Amino acid sequence: MGESLLAITIITLVILTIRRARPIILDNPVVIQRPGQYHIKLAAQLNRAQNFIESIAKQFAELGVTQSNLASQYFKVHDPAVFAREDKFYLLAVTLRGGILYLQAVGPQWLEHGTDGHLNTIREFAETVLAQYPLESQADSGAGKEIIQAVQSAIQHTQVVIKILQ
């Protein structure tokens, strides 16, 4: 009697461990807010990009940027933590508005007219999110280098590959 109870307990623990080891992919968008620091919106099934995107926010905070508004910067991101295949990627927009960093990630749409569509896809998604947060003063379009520097710092020591979309 004691051996069968022990066997059932061990089997249950093994099954629970295996089930928890698989990454969970969410079918709904994820919104992460750290008041006064950053606001992240991840489209459905991109929740595994959270660690990389939060590392961008951390790198940006370490730069000590003095501007309160920076124009959006757009990226194409190949992240093996999100997609195992090399041909899979997601699109990322990073904006500083009112001293708060806004990061939005979305999957690409099937394109009919070349790669310009990726920029349009992420730009439209970002503008939809940012519509809730009006611009207080003109964004400094020439100072987006801080955002690019934070993203490049975040990819160091990772297998993430980025391409800047312009």
C-alpha positions in Angstrom: 0.0 0.0 0.0 2.8 2.4 0.9 4.8 1.7 -2.3 1.8 2.5 -4.5 1.1 5.8 -2.7 4.7 6.7 -3.1 4.7 5.8 -6.8 1.5 7.9 -7.5 3.1 10.8 -5.7 6.3 10.6 -7.7 4.4 10.3 -11.0 2.2 13.3 -10.1 5.3 15.4 -9.3 7.0 14.4 -12.5 3.9 15.3 -14.6 3.5 18.7 -12.8 7.2 19.5 -13.4 7.0 18.7 -17.1 3.9 20.8 -17.5 5.4 23.8 -15.8 8.7 23.6 -17.7 6.9 24.4 -21.0 6.8 28.1 -21.8 3.3 29.5 -21.7 2.3 31.5 -24.8 -0.5 33.9 -24.2 -3.2 34.6 -26.8 -4.0 38.0 -25.5 -1.9 41.2 -25.5 0.2 41.9 -22.4 0.5 45.3 -20.8 3.3 45.9 -18.3 3.4 49.3 -16.5 6.0 50.6 -14.1 4.6 54.0 -13.1 7.1 56.8 -13.9 9.5 54.4 -15.7 8.1 52.6 -18.6 5.0 51.2 -20.3 5.2 48.0 -22.4 2.5 46.6 -24.7 3.2 43.2 -26.2 0.9 41.8 -28.9 -0.6 38.3 -28.5 2.0 35.5 -28.3 4.9 37.8 -27.7 5.0 37.6 -23.9 8.3 35.7 -24.1 9.9 39.0 -25.4 9.3 40.6 -22.0 12.7 39.9 -20.5 14.6 41.5 -23.5 12.2 44.5 -23.7 12.6 45.1 -19.9 16.4 45.0 -20.4 16.1 47.8 -22.9 14.2 49.9 -20.4 16.9 49.2 -17.8 19.6 50.1 -20.2 17.8 53.3 -21.1 17.4 54.3 -17.5 21.1 53.8 -16.9 21.9 56.3 -19.7 20.3 59.1 -17.7 18.6 60.9 -20.6 17.6 64.4 -19.8 15.0 65.0 -22.6 11.4 64.2 -21.9 10.3 63.4 -25.4 12.1 61.5 -28.1 10.8 60.4 -31.5 9.9 56.8 -32.0 12.6 54.4 -33.1 11.5 51.1 -34.9 13.3 47.8 -34.9 13.0 44.3 -36.5 14.0 41.8 -33.8 15.2 38.2 -34.2 15.0 36.8 -30.7 15.6 33.0 -30.2 13.8 33.2 -26.8 10.6 34.1 -28.7 11.0 32.3 -32.0 13.3 29.3 -32.5 13.4 29.7 -36.3 15.8 32.2 -37.7 13.3 33.5 -40.3 10.8 34.5 -37.5 10.9 38.0 -36.0 8.8 40.6 -34.3 8.6 44.4 -34.7 9.5 46.8 -31.8 8.8 50.5 -31.3 10.5 52.5 -28.6 9.4 56.0 -27.7 10.1 58.5 -24.9 7.0 60.6 -24.1 6.6 62.7 -21.0 9.7 61.2 -19.5 8.2 57.7 -19.7 9.6 55.0 -22.1 6.9 53.3 -24.2 7.8 50.0 -25.8 5.4 48.2 -28.2 6.0 44.8 -29.8 3.9 43.3 -32.6 4.2 40.5 -35.0 4.7 41.3 -38.7 1.8 41.3 -41.1 2.0 39.5 -44.5 3.3 42.0 -46.9 2.5 42.7 -50.5 4.8 45.5 -51.2 8.3 44.8 -49.8 9.8 45.5 -46.4 8.4 49.0 -46.1 5.3 47.4 -44.8 7.1 46.3 -41.6 7.8 49.9 -40.8 4.2 50.8 -41.5 2.9 47.9 -39.4 4.9 48.8 -36.3 4.3 52.6 -36.8 0.5 52.1 -36.9 0.6 49.8 -33.9 2.7 52.3 -31.9 0.6 55.3 -32.8 -2.5 53.5 -31.7 -1.0 52.8 -28.3 0.5 56.2 -28.0 -2.8 57.9 -28.9 -3.8 57.4 -25.2 -0.7 59.4 -24.1 -0.7 62.8 -25.9 2.5 64.5 -26.7 3.1 67.4 -24.2 5.8 69.1 -26.3 7.5 68.5 -29.6 9.6 65.3 -29.7 13.3 65.6 -30.4 13.7 63.6 -33.6 17.4 64.0 -33.8 18.1 62.6 -30.3 16.8 59.0 -31.0 20.4 57.9 -30.7 19.9 57.3 -27.0 17.1 54.8 -27.7 19.3 53.0 -30.3 22.2 53.0 -27.8 20.0 51.4 -25.1 18.7 48.7 -27.6 22.3 47.9 -28.7 23.4 47.7 -25.1 20.6 45.3 -24.3 21.5 42.9 -27.1 25.1 42.5 -25.8 25.7 39.0 -24.4 22.5 37.7 -26.0 21.7 36.0 -29.3 19.2 38.7 -30.2 19.7 40.4 -33.6 18.1 43.7 -34.4 17.7 45.8 -37.6 16.8 49.4 -37.4 13.8 50.3 -39.6 13.8 53.7 -41.2 
